[in-house]
Amino acid sequence: MAFAFVLFTSTAGLYLEAPLVFLTSILGVAYAGYPLFVGPPTVDLELSRTVTDETPDHGDPVTVTVTITNTGPRTLADLRIIDGVPALLTVTDGTPRHTATLRPGTSTSFQYTIAAKHGSHRFNPTTVIAHDISGNTRVETEITADGQTTIREELECTVDLQAFQLRRQARQYAGQTPADAGESGLEFQQIRAYQHGDSMHRIDWKRYARTGELTTVEFREEHRTAVVLCLDARQNAIRAAGSTEPHAVAYCVAAAQQVTSTLEQHSEQVGVAIFGSEFNWRAPSAGREQYAQIEQLLVDHEYDQPISVDGDDITMSSMEQVQRLITQIQGNVEIILFSPLIDGFGKTAVQQLDAHGYAATVISPDVTADETVCEEFVSIERANRVQMLRNRDIPVADWSPEKPLVWPVGHHGGVS
């Protein structure tokens, strides 16, 4: 465009013998040649992002303040900024976009408000686009933390977990369940006749002093009980109640994170299994490293966009993953399945686990709606699945994410 202007004005100036018109073409030459002589704009920026509440409750408004400082030697005449709003959060006020002109050493700030939802939400990198004065050269880059402490990268909105209680109640210490075999332990089981090789510490010396008879005290053996968190992250489970709401898998992850934190406080052995496009498994264990890796596994899971539900999605691949889980777990294991129960997979999976003797509990966020006949039908089917599981004495938390998560215990005692 600039070259066309130069060609037109210079030709017209010569043809009309008008020096003023001819000299006007020099402006076009300067405009077109500016990027060649000056070069692209140098983008040296520092980002600061703060929030009004780092651990908000579900639904609370959180104001985000973003400040950009030009730390480079040149003026940025046309700077456009797009902050990286977390994927599952909605902007309710203001805008994460901003434009400014920044001289060296100067700053610009803008604010916007988001609605907090359950889960750990990571801000995406901030995108900045710089144009030179002519507008012909564009430089686009992203700003991340890179060790800067002024960038708030995560927003933590934890689930309000109430009345948490594992199904296996007969335990002396957290993570231990009595078995029938008599070995070393803490709970008295029986007294039997002394046998060669019995430890002297287990002989009932008071009885020997009274009767002269050697007897051995047996204690109930205590076996470690592991907890496996099973996450339904299949494509068909990625369903949201509305276009601006987090999907069911995001709520399942948030609940699983809170349960993991609670189990960590009691030093439980915890494992995790994720059903999805592929089977992701981590065997039960305890220790700080195990809990941290489970947390990382839950946070780093790749989420897709919500899809419509056309019916059951009990594919051979999904059920093969359940069978693979059954072959992986050993010993005393308690299962906690996080699933929206949108289709038949969650119900079928937990029934198979229950049939193999594993105590199972289901945490199911309700993301159904009733605005259309199809949505109402899906809601009714889900309610039927919840009731069928309860009829089989499998505790189910029919959880509305807008309310606290009250742990189900059902006929095993506690809050149902």
N, C-alpha and C positions, 0 to 999 in steps of 0.2 A: 504494500500500500504506500509506504514512504517513497519507494523508488518510482512508483507511478506519479506521485505528486511532484517529485523532482523533475521527471521527464516532461510532464505537462507544463510546469511553470517556466522551466528553462527554454523549452521550444516556443512557448507563447511570448516570452520576453524577447527572444531573438526575432521572431516573426513580426511582432508589433513594434519592435525597436523601443521597448519600454524597459529601461534599466531597473526600475523599482520591482517590476514583476520578475525580471531575471534574478535580481538579488534575493527574492523570496525563496527561490529554489535552494539557496544556501541553508535555510532553516531545515528543509527536508533532508539535505545531505548530512547535517549535524545530527538530526533525529535518527536517521538510518545508521549512521556510523558510530553513534554513541556506545552501543553494546560492544563493538569491536575494539574500541580504544579503552573503555573503562573495565570491561569484563563483567561476569555475573556477580550479583550481590553476595557478600560474605555473610553467612548466617551463623553467628556466634551468639547463642541465647542461653539464658538460665531460667529454669522453670521453678516456680513455687506453687504447690497446691495444698490447700488446707480445707478441712471440713469442720462444721460446727459440732458434730458428734461422731466420734470414731466407732462407737458401739451402740447404735440406735436400736430402738424397738421396731418391730414390724409395723410398717405404715407411717413411721415418723418422717417428717420432712427434714432433709439434710441439705444445708447450703454449702456449696463448693465455691471456694475463691481461688482463682488462678491468676498468678502474676508472672509476666514475661519481662525479663530484663535483657537489653541489648549489651552484651559484653564485648562486642566487636568494635573495630576502629571506624566503621562506616555507617552512615545513616541508612536505615531500611525504610524506603519511601512508601512501600505498599506491602504491609505484612498482614497475612491472614492466618488466624489461629483456629484450630478445631480440637477441643479437648476430647480425650478418650473416655467417654462415659461408659461405665460397665455395661456389658451386653444385656443383662437381665433387669436393669433399672431404667425407670422412665423419668424424663425431665418434666417437672410439673410447673416450673416457673423460670423465666429467663431463657437464655440460650447458651449452649457450649461453644458457640462460634463468635469470633471477635476480629475486628480489623483495627489497625493502628499504623502510625508512622513513628518510628523510634530512632532518635538520635543516639549516638554512643553514650552509654551509661544511664540512659533513661529507662523507665519501666511503664508498663500498662497493666491494668487489672480488670477483671470482669467476674461476675458471679452468676450462678444458676442453681436451681434447687431440684433435688431428686427425691423420690419416695423410696424409703428403705424397704427391702424385702428380705425374708429369711435367707441366710447363707453368707458365705465369704465372697465378696465381689471385688474383683481386681480391675482397677482403672487401666484402660488401654493407653498406649503411647499417644502423646499429643502431637498432632500433625501441624506443621507450620509451612506456609507457602509465601515466598518472598518474590516480588516482581521489582525489576529495576524501574527507573523513572520513565523510560520509553515504553515499558509494558511488554517489550519483545522478549525479554529473558525472564525465565521462571525457575526458581530453585525450590524444591520441595524436600522436606526432611521430617524426621520424627524425633521427639525429645523423650527420653526415658530417665529413670532415676540415676542409673550409673553411679551409685555411691552417694548421691546427694540426699541429705536428710530432710530437705524442705519439700519433698514430693510425697504426698500421701498416696500410696499405691493400692491400699486395700480398705474396704469398708466391711466391718464385721457385725452382722445382725444375727445373733444366736437365737436358737429355738428355746422357748420357755418350756423346759422338760419337767413334768410334775409326776410324782408317785412312781418313779422308776423302780422296777423290781424284776430281777430275773426269775424265770419259772422254777428253777431248782432252788427251793428254799432251805432244805436241810443241810446247812453248812456251818462249820465251826468258825472258819475264817473266810474272808473274801477270796473267791476263786477255788474253794475246796468243797467237794461233795462226798459224803460218806458212801462207802461201798459195803458189800456184805462180807467180803473176805476179811478174816482176822489177821492183822499184821500190826506193825508199829503204827501208832497214831496217838490221838489225844482223847478219844472217847472210849470209855470202858465197854467191853463187849461180853467177856465171859472169863471164868477161871477153869482151868483144866489140869490134869495130872502132869507133873514135870516130865519132860522128855530130854534125853541126852542131847546136848548141843544148845539148849535154851539159854538165852542170856541170863546172867546172874542178876542183872538189873530188873528183870521181869519176874523174878521169884517173889512170891508173897511171903516175906519173912515174918510178918506178924502171925500169920496162920501157922507157919512152921514152929514158931515159939509156943503157940498154944497147943498144937496137936502133934507136932513132930512130923507132919506130912508135907512133902515138897509139892507145891503147886505153882503153876505159871499163870500170870495175868495176861490176857489178850486184849488188845485194843482194836477198835474199828479202824480199818484202813481209810485213809483219805486220798481221793484221787483229784487231780486238778481238772476243773471244768473249763473248757475253752468256749468262747463265744465267736461265732462267725456272722459278720454283717453281710447280707446279700442284697445287692442293689440292682433293681430292674431298670437298666438304662437302654433298653431296646428302642429302636426307632418309633415303634408304636406307643411307647410309654411317654414320649416327648409330646405331651398334650397340655395346653394352657386353657384356663377359663376365659381368657380374653387376650386380645392382641397386645395389650400393654402389661400383661401379668407374666411372672416367671412360670415356666412349665413344671410339670410334675416331677421330673428327674431332678431339677434344681432343688425343689423342696425335699425330696428324698435324701439328697446329698447333705443338705443343711441339717436334717434330723440325724443322719448317720454321724455327722461331725460331732454333734452334741452328745450322742450316745457314746462315741469313742472317748470323748473327754471325760464323761462320767465313769466309764469302765477303767480309764487310766488312773483315776483317783483311787480305785479299789485294787489296782495292780492285777487286773484280770488278763488272762491270755486272750488276745483278740486277733482274728483273721478277717479277711475281706474277700468277697467274690463279686465280680461285676458281670452281669449278663448283658450283652450288647452285640455289636457287630462281630466282636470276638470275646472270648472268655478270658477275664483277667482275675488271677488268683494269687493271694498271699496267705500262706499257711499261718495258723494261730501261733502267737508268741507274745511275750511280755517285754517290757523294757522301753526306755525312752526312744531308742532308735526305731523300734517297731511302730510305736504310736505315731511318730513323726512321719514315717514312710506311708502309713495308712492315710494320714491327713493329706499328705502330698498327692497320693493316688486319687483321693476323692476330689481334690481341688483341680488337679490337672486333667480330669476327664474332659474329652472334647464333646461339646454340646452342639446338636443340630437345631434347626428351627422346628417349631411345632407342626404336626401334620394332622390331617383329619383322620377319624377312625371309621373304617368301613366294616369292621367285624373282628373276629378273633384272629390272632396272629401267633398261633401255637405252631411255629415252624419246627421242622425236624432239627434245625440248627439250634434253636432255643432249648429244646428239650434235651438235646445231646449235651448242652452245657450243664444242665441240671444233673444229668447222669454222671458227667465228669466231676462235678462237685461232690457227689455222693461217694465216688471212688477215691477222692482226695482226703476227705475228712475222716478222722479216726478217733476212737475213744469217746469220752464224755464231751459232747458238743451240743451247745444250744444255738439255735438258728434265729436270727432276727432278719426278716425280709422287709425291705422297703420297696413298695410297689403301689402305683395308683389303682391297680385292679381294673384298669380300663378295658382290658380284654381277659381272656381266660388263662393267660400264662401264669400270672401270680398265684391264682387259686390252684391250678394244677401242680405247679412247682412245690408249693408249701405242703400240699397233700401228699406228694411223693416223699418229701423229706420226713413228714410226720409218720408215714407208713413204714419208714426205715428206722423208726424209734427215736428220732431227734426232736426234742422239745422245740417247738417253733412259735414265734410271735410275729404278727404282721403289723407294720406301720404303713398306713395308706392315706396319703394326702388326697383330699377330695378336690379335684379341679374340674368337675363336671358343671355344666350349666343347663338351664331349662328354657332358653329363649326360643328354640325351635323344636319340632317334633323329634328330629334325629337326636338332638342333644338330650332331650328328656328321656328318650329310649335308652341311651347310653348310661344315664344316671340311674335308671331303674335296674338295668342289668348289673351295674356295679353294686348297688344296694343288695341285690340278690346274692352276689358272690360273697359279700361281707357276711350276710346271714348264714349262708351255707357253711362257711368256715367256722363261724361261732357254733353252729349246730354240731360240728365235729370237735368241739371243745378246743379250738385253736383261737387264742385271744387275738382280736383285731382292733387296732385303734383307727376308727373312722374319723380322721383328723381334718378339721377345717383350718387351713394355714393362718386364718385371721385370728385364731384362738390359741391358747397354750396347748401343748401336746401332753395329754394325760395318758400315762402308760397303761395299757390294758393288762389285766391279770386274769380276769374271768373267774372260772371255778377254782383257780389255784389260790384264791385269797387276794386281798388287797382291793384296789380300786378297779372297777370294770369299765 
